[in-house]
Amino acid sequence: MKRILVTGGAGFVNSHLCERLLSEGNNVVCIDNYYFTGNKQNISHLINNQIKRKNI
């Protein structure tokens, strides 16, 4: 298991990348400021089940 940082993880493409990495058993840290294409809805199902949400 690897710990992987995904920047812009709430965007359309990277949210799918986060799903894939998690399904492979990796520990994923997703960072996004939701400014441009990021959307909380893209990763909401991951936050509830697999990602711990923290404000930084």
MODELLER restraints for C-alpha pairs under 7 A, 6 or more apart:
rsr = mdl.restraints
at = mdl.atoms
rsr.add(forms.Gaussian(group=physical.xy_distance, feature=features.Distance(at['CA:1:A'], at['CA:25:A']), mean=6.07, stdev=0.5))
rsr.add(forms.Gaussian(group=physical.xy_distance, feature=features.Distance(at['CA:1:A'], at['CA:26:A']), mean=4.96, stdev=0.5))
rsr.add(forms.Gaussian(group=physical.xy_distance, feature=features.Distance(at['CA:1:A'], at['CA:27:A']), mean=6.84, stdev=0.5))
rsr.add(forms.Gaussian(group=physical.xy_distance, feature=features.Distance(at['CA:2:A'], at['CA:26:A']), mean=5.09, stdev=0.5))
rsr.add(forms.Gaussian(group=physical.xy_distance, feature=features.Distance(at['CA:2:A'], at['CA:27:A']), mean=5.94, stdev=0.5))
rsr.add(forms.Gaussian(group=physical.xy_distance, feature=features.Distance(at['CA:3:A'], at['CA:26:A']), mean=6.08, stdev=0.5))
rsr.add(forms.Gaussian(group=physical.xy_distance, feature=features.Distance(at['CA:3:A'], at['CA:27:A']), mean=4.53, stdev=0.5))
rsr.add(forms.Gaussian(group=physical.xy_distance, feature=features.Distance(at['CA:3:A'], at['CA:28:A']), mean=5.76, stdev=0.5))
rsr.add(forms.Gaussian(group=physical.xy_distance, feature=features.Distance(at['CA:4:A'], at['CA:27:A']), mean=6.18, stdev=0.5))
rsr.add(forms.Gaussian(group=physical.xy_distance, feature=features.Distance(at['CA:4:A'], at['CA:28:A']), mean=4.93, stdev=0.5))
rsr.add(forms.Gaussian(group=physical.xy_distance, feature=features.Distance(at['CA:4:A'], at['CA:29:A']), mean=6.06, stdev=0.5))
rsr.add(forms.Gaussian(group=physical.xy_distance, feature=features.Distance(at['CA:5:A'], at['CA:28:A']), mean=6.01, stdev=0.5))
rsr.add(forms.Gaussian(group=physical.xy_distance, feature=features.Distance(at['CA:5:A'], at['CA:29:A']), mean=4.75, stdev=0.5))
rsr.add(forms.Gaussian(group=physical.xy_distance, feature=features.Distance(at['CA:5:A'], at['CA:30:A']), mean=6.02, stdev=0.5))
rsr.add(forms.Gaussian(group=physical.xy_distance, feature=features.Distance(at['CA:6:A'], at['CA:29:A']), mean=6.13, stdev=0.5))
rsr.add(forms.Gaussian(group=physical.xy_distance, feature=features.Distance(at['CA:6:A'], at['CA:30:A']), mean=4.92, stdev=0.5))
rsr.add(forms.Gaussian(group=physical.xy_distance, feature=features.Distance(at['CA:6:A'], at['CA:31:A']), mean=6.29, stdev=0.5))
rsr.add(forms.Gaussian(group=physical.xy_distance, feature=features.Distance(at['CA:7:A'], at['CA:30:A']), mean=6.06, stdev=0.5))
rsr.add(forms.Gaussian(group=physical.xy_distance, feature=features.Distance(at['CA:7:A'], at['CA:31:A']), mean=4.91, stdev=0.5))
rsr.add(forms.Gaussian(group=physical.xy_distance, feature=features.Distance(at['CA:7:A'], at['CA:32:A']), mean=6.13, stdev=0.5))
rsr.add(forms.Gaussian(group=physical.xy_distance, feature=features.Distance(at['CA:8:A'], at['CA:14:A']), mean=6.55, stdev=0.5))
rsr.add(forms.Gaussian(group=physical.xy_distance, feature=features.Distance(at['CA:8:A'], at['CA:31:A']), mean=5.80, stdev=0.5))
rsr.add(forms.Gaussian(group=physical.xy_distance, feature=features.Distance(at['CA:8:A'], at['CA:32:A']), mean=4.54, stdev=0.5))
rsr.add(forms.Gaussian(group=physical.xy_distance, feature=features.Distance(at['CA:8:A'], at['CA:38:A']), mean=6.67, stdev=0.5))
rsr.add(forms.Gaussian(group=physical.xy_distance, feature=features.Distance(at['CA:9:A'], at['CA:15:A']), mean=5.18, stdev=0.5))
rsr.add(forms.Gaussian(group=physical.xy_distance, feature=features.Distance(at['CA:9:A'], at['CA:18:A']), mean=6.80, stdev=0.5))
rsr.add(forms.Gaussian(group=physical.xy_distance, feature=features.Distance(at['CA:9:A'], at['CA:30:A']), mean=5.05, stdev=0.5))
rsr.add(forms.Gaussian(group=physical.xy_distance, feature=features.Distance(at['CA:9:A'], at['CA:31:A']), mean=5.79, stdev=0.5))
rsr.add(forms.Gaussian(group=physical.xy_distance, feature=features.Distance(at['CA:9:A'], at['CA:32:A']), mean=5.74, stdev=0.5))
rsr.add(forms.Gaussian(group=physical.xy_distance, feature=features.Distance(at['CA:10:A'], at['CA:32:A']), mean=5.96, stdev=0.5))
rsr.add(forms.Gaussian(group=physical.xy_distance, feature=features.Distance(at['CA:10:A'], at['CA:38:A']), mean=4.55, stdev=0.5))
rsr.add(forms.Gaussian(group=physical.xy_distance, feature=features.Distance(at['CA:10:A'], at['CA:39:A']), mean=5.42, stdev=0.5))
rsr.add(forms.Gaussian(group=physical.xy_distance, feature=features.Distance(at['CA:10:A'], at['CA:40:A']), mean=6.16, stdev=0.5))
rsr.add(forms.Gaussian(group=physical.xy_distance, feature=features.Distance(at['CA:10:A'], at['CA:42:A']), mean=5.73, stdev=0.5))
rsr.add(forms.Gaussian(group=physical.xy_distance, feature=features.Distance(at['CA:10:A'], at['CA:43:A']), mean=5.87, stdev=0.5))
rsr.add(forms.Gaussian(group=physical.xy_distance, feature=features.Distance(at['CA:11:A'], at['CA:37:A']), mean=5.25, stdev=0.5))
rsr.add(forms.Gaussian(group=physical.xy_distance, feature=features.Distance(at['CA:11:A'], at['CA:38:A']), mean=4.01, stdev=0.5))
rsr.add(forms.Gaussian(group=physical.xy_distance, feature=features.Distance(at['CA:11:A'], at['CA:39:A']), mean=6.15, stdev=0.5))
rsr.add(forms.Gaussian(group=physical.xy_distance, feature=features.Distance(at['CA:11:A'], at['CA:42:A']), mean=6.89, stdev=0.5))
rsr.add(forms.Gaussian(group=physical.xy_distance, feature=features.Distance(at['CA:12:A'], at['CA:42:A']), mean=6.68, stdev=0.5))
rsr.add(forms.Gaussian(group=physical.xy_distance, feature=features.Distance(at['CA:15:A'], at['CA:42:A']), mean=6.06, stdev=0.5))
rsr.add(forms.Gaussian(group=physical.xy_distance, feature=features.Distance(at['CA:15:A'], at['CA:43:A']), mean=6.05, stdev=0.5))
rsr.add(forms.Gaussian(group=physical.xy_distance, feature=features.Distance(at['CA:18:A'], at['CA:28:A']), mean=6.76, stdev=0.5))
rsr.add(forms.Gaussian(group=physical.xy_distance, feature=features.Distance(at['CA:22:A'], at['CA:28:A']), mean=6.55, stdev=0.5))
rsr.add(forms.Gaussian(group=physical.xy_distance, feature=features.Distance(at['CA:32:A'], at['CA:38:A']), mean=6.61, stdev=0.5))
rsr.add(forms.Gaussian(group=physical.xy_distance, feature=features.Distance(at['CA:47:A'], at['CA:53:A']), mean=6.50, stdev=0.5))
